[in-house]
Amino acid sequence: MSKQALQQELLSVIQWFHAKGWAPATSANYSFRNPAPDQNTFTISRSGIDKGQFTVEDFMEVDANGQALEAFRSVKPSAETLIHSMLYEQAAVQAVLHTHSVVNTVYSWKHRAAACVNISGFELLKGIAGVSTHETTIQLPIYENSQDIAYLSAHIRESLHNYPGVPGLLLAGHGLYAWGSSIAEAKRHIEVFEFLLDCLNQLEGR
Ligand SMILES: [Zn+2]
């Protein structure tokens, strides 16, 4: 798939997430791994753009360390670019998406003292790559939020291997990250986690 086609695909996802209320104002950020031979560089959303107004002009490209490529030096990448870079250290990750929904914010805040959320028994768990039955438990890690993104990404890198096969994480009171082997798979993972967190939140409120 060409870079242009991937940009169009991601743009549709950004608009859809914004319409769902999962990325209010300028929040949230999105990226994909550039196609070969540039697979060590990434296309990511620029900082500070209202996601309801986002166009393909608002994408930029960064290297594996999250630094803007030469042609994009005048543009500021998303503040959370280093989290994307850290996730792309896993070779299978092709897209990283991040949402700030009310549900993921509330639920991750309520459980900010926990290391992870245990999710089991729900049919929609099968929307996660590699999961074929609801009779399973997914542990979605929760990390304390920080404005020091270099620290935060290093901290996440240290422990993410404790959650093999779980394509997502929560930042407490902040939002959800999910990734996948394609933009479509990462989008599906965001939808699945948003849905499951909503279910858990509603069940706890009873
Ligand atoms: Zn964020």
Residues whose N, C-alpha, C, O or C-beta is under 5 A from the ligand:
A	BS01	ZN	A28 G175
